[in-house]
């Protein structure tokens, strides 16, 4: 078939992408009233067969422009799937008709280059080469603007890069640009500029406003090129969809309960660290929401359960947040629980952004206090009832998707009750611990000491809780490791095997070590990192992860011969009777909290297995492309899967959410946000002049050692014996690494945080709530951790 002869096309005649994405983008910008430099298109460009009227059309353009730019607009280029950035040639500053002909020949030839041919083949794209001939702008400054951040995936940010003069030096990488990030309110939240910036702030705002207007017209995030001419007018040179952008990171966000409400990642971030799939949010998140609302009802500050609203929690950018403003209702509605106590129990500090609600009348607070106390004291009865229900509860396993979904839905009620039981225990634990700390601080100050002296004394009194589930778990796992270490041949075989193979083999071994390990898995196999995530595997389902931990523990045991430190005895000498009772209640509360957490996790673990089986059944039936995709649906969307309706849109949305999760996981937030939580680039707080970082004492003692900063559990695998672990926060999944470390330091936390509880039981100096030690310290730094004073002193920075 003879190729179509090249021809001229005006921008006003372009209505689709047949002439390439660049041509369509310019046409749509011009049609929408944006200031687009005059241009026309050479369709099916061929240097050997020029279109009729080209010279005359160029002459008309040359009347208003001394020079022109010739750019490719090939089929598939600058589209939603592929950008072809840099694959084809562009020629700028073309003068005269002869110059135009040479530029056309150069651009057409670039389509046949080895690089462009390989790109087209990889992208599965073929088609004609079209060229845009456009007036050159006499630019004072130029650049690009993205209406979503292509690096982070955030759609609330516009990213502007600018250079003086033409923007080609920015595109080809030959010049360093000024960089701005602008939020939805028009605030420049980050800037990196030269000493003499190419743009004023007003010009940055104008570029962003124009880009947002284009985005609204297109209905999707855009990448636009622009130039500011010598008169100060913004001229728009190109518009195309941002390729390789993940799904909207905020697509599944809950509604904000109030624009002035205070949200925090503290406390909830320890229980549920990181970003979570939508199914986890609608199962585990909603279970916590249910439990916390019922506590509010029991305390007389909420009338009824609101199933249709997120009140106590919020789900934003894949992360779960605690609504502290809703939580203050209890502080104002009962006796003996101040706003300060509440802040300390949640965030480990007083939160000045938190505004107390007006106190209820005394009589009302008295009644509410009695109701809530009775509700808390009845937790034992609730635990016994829960244990009976758990004994009858098996992993949902029906053979059909419809039957399995029915089983899973029925199990949600049990999960809600298990979570409510745990929240009761947690509240009782936190109140007792905070009362103890406040008493000790008051006594220390009265005696002429400091508040830190009082906090340190309270931490010492909290130690010695027997049968704390996390500590028992660690002791049992260490017992397995110790038995392996005592048998050189067994130890060698375990260490030289692949981690998953080592664990699988040990679990199937009928010998004494194997039976001890089987007992560990029977009691604790449902535990692990991010253990309330219904998608992430538990230790029992993740032999590779558990094997890696056990091999690290075994190497440390062989190198040092150290076992887990014995649990500390409670402090009794010199303790007044009333304080001793208070400390005993706090220790019992910690023990109860850990026990109910394990029960709650067991239900989550079995639900997760059931949902994975549901995904496998749906994938086998052709309703889902793969089993994992089930976790990227909200629970309310699951009934559609077991019907016979078309799932095309739902599957596409789920795949978009899955692509977004990796980007959500990289987001970090301030510990406290007012209104909708907005990600922030973490800024390290300044240490004191003498290099001292101050936090809160959680377990006494002093340790010196080398820092290991681990912001993820994967990074913790590099820990070496005697190092000091510095982490954002720790949960049960980190506990086995406590056998290696000399001390623990965390960014957030309180006296009843998981890390603090376990550290106290094994005498590890621990400082929590440093508000950024992971940013101030580096792996290899040598520090002194003083768990009595709550300080971390930099002794020798890493070279």
C-alpha positions, -999 to 999 in steps of 0.1 A, spaced: 0 0 0 14 34 -10 21 56 20 -2 87 23 14 119 10 24 144 37 0 173 41 -6 204 62 -31 203 92 -41 234 112 -43 231 150 -79 242 149 -87 210 128 -72 186 153 -97 168 175 -80 135 183 -46 119 187 -42 107 151 -14 133 146 3 125 178 -1 136 214 20 167 211 -2 181 183 -34 172 202 -21 187 234 -14 220 216 -47 220 199 -67 214 231 -47 242 249 -54 266 221 -91 257 219 -94 263 257 -80 298 253 -45 292 266 -17 314 250 -2 289 226 24 300 201 11 299 165 17 265 149 7 240 122 13 203 117 30 184 89 11 151 88 29 119 76 61 139 73 85 126 46 116 146 37 113 133 1 76 143 -3 68 177 12 32 188 14 17 212 -10 17 248 3 44 243 29 65 273 18 35 296 18 23 283 52 58 288 66 59 323 52 27 332 71 42 319 103 75 336 97 56 369 94 50 368 132 81 348 142 117 353 133 124 316 139 104 284 144 108 252 163 103 218 145 93 190 169 81 154 164 45 145 171 47 108 161 19 83 167 19 71 203 42 100 214 32 121 244 2 98 251 -12 84 283 10 52 281 43 64 266 61 98 264 89 89 239 108 117 258 141 123 239 136 95 214 130 118 184 148 149 174 136 185 179 152 215 161 149 249 177 157 284 163 151 274 127 154 304 103 144 306 67 127 280 44 159 262 37 165 258 74 129 244 77 136 218 51 168 207 68 150 205 102 123 184 87 148 160 72 167 157 105 135 150 125 122 125 100 155 107 100 155 105 138 125 82 137 147 55 121 174 57 147 183 25 165 173 41 198 139 52 186 132 19 168 140 -1 200 118 22 221 89 17 197 93 -20 197 94 -22 235 63 0 237 45 -19 210 39 13 191 40 18 153 28 46 130 36 77 111 58 106 119 41 139 122 58 172 129 48 204 147 61 236 133 57 263 159 66 299 165 98 302 187 91 321 219 117 348 229 118 333 264 131 351 295 124 319 315 110 285 306 104 251 321 80 223 329 52 219 354 37 186 366 2 188 382 12 157 402 46 149 416 59 121 394 84 111 420 61 106 450 29 101 432 12 129 452 -16 147 433 -19 174 459 15 189 447 24 208 416 61 205 407 77 234 388 112 233 373 125 265 356 156 278 340 165 312 325 160 315 288 149 286 267 138 254 284 158 230 262 187 230 286 163 217 312 149 190 290 183 178 278 198 179 313 226 204 305 214 230 331 204 227 367 169 241 373 151 259 400 127 235 417 94 243 434 67 222 450 33 239 454 4 226 474 -33 228 466 -36 260 485 -9 276 464 17 276 490 53 269 480 62 241 504 96 233 490 120 253 469 156 247 456 168 277 437 199 294 424 211 327 440 191 345 413 159 325 406 145 324 371 110 331 385 93 353 411 69 336 435 41 354 417 52 338 384 54 304 400 19 308 412 7 319 378 23 288 361 7 265 387 -27 282 383 -26 277 345 -15 241 349 -43 233 374 -68 249 350 -55 226 322 -57 196 345 -93 204 353 -102 205 316 -83 173 308 -96 155 339 -62 140 346 -27 150 358 -6 167 331 30 175 322 32 209 306 60 229 290 58 266 292 78 298 286 76 333 298 83 358 270 99 392 273 66 409 280 59 386 310 32 365 293 31 327 299 31 308 266 21 271 267 43 249 245 31 214 252 6 194 273 6 156 278 -6 131 304 20 122 330 31 86 322 39 60 348 19 78 375 4 55 401 -32 56 410 -45 85 431 -29 81 465 -60 97 481 -86 78 461 -97 58 491 -94 86 517 -121 88 544 -139 120 551 -123 144 576 -144 144 607 -137 181 612 -114 207 595 -100 216 629 -97 180 642 -63 169 653 -51 136 638 -20 117 648 0 87 637 12 82 672 -2 51 690 -21 38 660 12 40 640 27 15 665 -2 -9 661 -5 -4 623 28 10 609 31 20 573 5 21 545 -22 -5 542 -43 -20 515 -80 -9 513 -92 -43 525 -71 -40 557 -85 -5 563 -121 -17 559 -115 -48 581 -89 -40 608 -93 -2 606 -131 -4 609 -128 -29 638 -107 -4 657 -131 24 648 -160 2 661 -142 -5 694 -133 31 701 -168 43 693 -182 18 718 -158 31 745 -171 66 738 -206 52 742 -197 34 774 -183 67 787 -215 85 779 -200 109 754 -215 94 723 -251 83 718 -249 56 693 -225 37 670 -220 55 636 -213 27 611 -213 52 582 -186 75 596 -149 74 604 -149 94 637 -122 80 659 -98 71 631 -91 84 596 -77 66 565 -56 90 544 -31 82 517 -32 46 528 -23 53 564 -45 51 595 -46 80 619 -61 85 653 -85 114 657 -74 129 690 -101 156 689 -128 129 692 -108 112 719 -108 144 741 -145 139 746 -137 114 774 -113 139 790 -141 164 793 -168 139 801 -153 119 830 -134 125 862 -97 120 867 -86 120 831 -71 153 819 -63 164 784 -26 162 794 -30 126 805 -47 118 773 -20 135 752 8 117 771 -9 83 767 -13 88 729 16 109 717 40 107 746 39 145 750 14 173 755 -1 183 722 -7 221 721 -28 219 689 -54 199 708 -82 221 722 -101 206 751 -138 202 748 -160 221 773 -162 200 805 -195 183 813 -213 192 846 -198 174 876 -229 151 880 -227 140 844 -190 133 847 -195 113 878 -221 91 861 -200 87 830 -170 78 852 -189 51 869 -202 37 836 -168 37 820 -151 21 851 -177 -6 851 -171 -12 814 -134 -14 819 -136 -37 849 -158 -61 830 -130 -68 806 -122 -100 823 -157 -113 816 -153 -102 780 -120 -120 777 -135 -152 789 -163 -149 765 -139 -141 737 -118 -172 745 -149 -194 742 -157 -179 708 -121 -182 696 -122 -219 705 -150 -224 681 -136 -201 654 -117 -217 625 -102 -201 594 -130 -194 569 -126 -221 542 -158 -226 523 -154 -242 489 -172 -215 469 -166 -178 467 -202 -170 478 -200 -193 508 -165 -182 518 -175 -145 517 -205 -153 539 -181 -170 564 -158 -140 563 -186 -115 569 -198 -136 599 -163 -135 613 -162 -97 613 -184 -96 643 -159 -117 663 -131 -94 651 -149 -64 663 -154 -79 697 -118 -90 700 -107 -55 691 -131 -40 716 -117 -62 743 -82 -52 734 -90 -15 734 -105 -19 769 -73 -34 781 -52 -8 764 -71 21 780 -68 5 814 -31 0 809 -25 36 797 -45 53 824 -27 34 852 7 40 837 1 77 832 -13 81 867 19 64 880 41 87 859 23 119 870 26 108 907 63 101 904 70 134 885 51 153 912 70 136 940 104 141 922 98 179 917 86 182 953 119 166 964 139 191 944 145 168 914 135 171 878 105 158 858 129 134 841 138 120 875 102 112 881 97 96 847 128 75 852 114 63 886 81 55 870 97 35 842 116 14 868 84 7 887 67 -5 855 93 -32 850 87 -67 862 53 -76 847 53 -114 845 39 -133 815 38 -104 792 30 -120 759 57 -103 738 83 -112 764 72 -148 766 72 -150 728 108 -137 727 119 -161 754 104 -191 736 120 -182 703 153 -176 720 150 -211 737 147 -226 702 177 -206 690 196 -216 722 189 -253 716 202 -249 680 233 -232 692 241 -260 717 242 -285 688 270 -274 664 258 -297 636 222 -285 639 234 -249 641 256 -252 610 228 -268 590 204 -241 600 228 -212 592 239 -226 558 204 -233 545 181 -209 528 161 -191 555 128 -205 543 142 -240 539 158 -239 574 125 -230 590 105 -255 570 129 -283 578 129 -274 615 91 -272 617 89 -308 602 116 -322 625 102 -346 651 132 -342 674 134 -322 707 144 -289 689 117 -294 662 90 -300 689 101 -269 708 98 -249 676 64 -264 668 52 -253 703 64 -218 695 46 -217 662 14 -231 678 13 -202 703 29 -174 683 28 -183 646 0 -159 640 22 -130 651 46 -109 630 54 -75 615 23 -54 606 2 -82 621 -31 -65 617 -26 -63 579 -48 -90 563 -25 -90 533 9 -94 550 19 -129 561 24 -139 597 55 -157 609 37 -190 604 31 -181 568 64 -165 561 92 -190 567 117 -168 548 111 -138 571 111 -159 603 142 -178 591 161 -146 585 154 -134 620 163 -168 636 196 -170 617 205 -135 629 197 -145 665 217 -177 661 248 -160 647 246 -135 676 243 -164 701 273 -182 686 294 -150 685 286 -138 720 271 -168 739 244 -144 753 208 -155 758 179 -132 762 183 -112 794 162 -126 823 131 -107 831 136 -79 857 120 -81 891 96 -54 902 111 -26 923 97 -29 959 122 -13 982 113 22 994 81 22 975 50 35 994 21 12 995 -2 34 974 25 37 947 32 0 949 -5 -7 942 -6 18 913 25 2 898 10 -32 902 -21 -21 883 0 -6 855 20 -38 852 -11 -59 851 -25 -35 825 5 -41 803 2 -78 807 -35 -77 798 -30 -54 769 -4 -77 754 -26 -108 759 -57 -93 743 -36 -80 714 -25 -116 707 -62 -127 706 -71 -98 683 -42 -106 660 -52 -143 658 -86 -133 644 -69 -110 619 -45 -137 609 -74 -162 602 -93 -135 583 -63 -128 562 -60 -164 553 -96 -165 544 -95 -135 522 -64 -149 504 -83 -181 497 -112 -160 484 -88 -143 460 -75 -176 449 -110 -189 442 -119 -158 423 -87 -159 402 -93 -196 394 -129 -187 383 -115 -159 361 -132 -131 381 -98 -116 391 -66 -116 372 -47 -127 403 -55 -136 439 -36 -107 455 -60 -82 439 -87 -90 464 -68 -70 490 -72 -38 470 -109 -37 473 -130 -23 501 -149 -48 520 -182 -32 507 -170 -40 471 -165 -77 476 -201 -89 470 -197 -77 434 -170 -103 429 -192 -133 437 -219 -122 413 -219 -124 375 -217 -87 366 -189 -71 346 -158 -64 368 -138 -44 343 -140 -10 361 -136 -25 396 -105 -46 385 -90 -15 369 -96 5 401 -80 -23 423 -50 -24 401 -46 13 403 -48 11 441 -22 -16 442 2 5 421 -4 34 445 5 14 477 43 14 471 41 52 468 19 56 498 44 35 518 71 60 512 51 89 526 59 104 560 37 126 581 41 149 610 33 132 643 3 156 646 -18 172 618 -47 196 621 -74 188 595 -66 164 566 -31 149 572 -7 161 546 26 143 539 57 162 548 93 159 540 107 150 574 131 176 589 155 166 616 151 186 648 183 202 660 202 185 688 215 206 716 249 222 713 265 194 731 250 168 707 223 156 731 190 143 718 162 144 743 133 120 745 113 103 772 129 77 795 112 43 791 137 20 807 167 29 829 203 21 824 231 34 803 246 18 771 272 30 747 275 15 712 273 19 675 240 31 660 219 10 635 192 32 620 164 10 607 133 27 594 119 -6 581 119 -42 594 140 -52 564 167 -28 574 167 -43 609 180 -75 594 214 -59 592 217 -55 630 248 -67 647 252 -78 683 257 -49 707 244 -22 683 219 4 694 187 2 674 172 36 663 138 32 647 107 52 641 86 28 662 86 -9 669 59 -36 670 59 -73 678 77 -80 645 108 -62 657 109 -81 691 133 -109 681 160 -83 672 159 -72 709 181 -102 716 209 -85 696 208 -48 707 223 -29 736 196 -2 737 165 10 719 157 45 707 125 55 689 111 86 673 77 83 688 61 63 717 51 65 754 58 45 785 33 18 774 46 15 738 54 -20 727 91 -13 726 91 3 760 73 -26 776 96 -53 762 128 -32 768 118 -29 805 113 -66 809 148 -73 797 167 -43 811 174 -27 777 180 11 782 153 27 762 145 63 751 112 70 733 96 100 717 128 116 705 108 133 677 134 124 650 164 104 662 162 84 629 169 117 611 195 131 634 216 99 637 233 77 611 243 41 610 278 39 624 275 68 648 287 60 683 263 72 710 255 69 747 218 61 756 208 71 790 175 55 798 173 72 832 174 107 818 158 101 784 189 113 765 209 101 735 244 117 733 264 116 701 299 106 711 316 101 677 299 106 643 305 81 616 334 94 594 
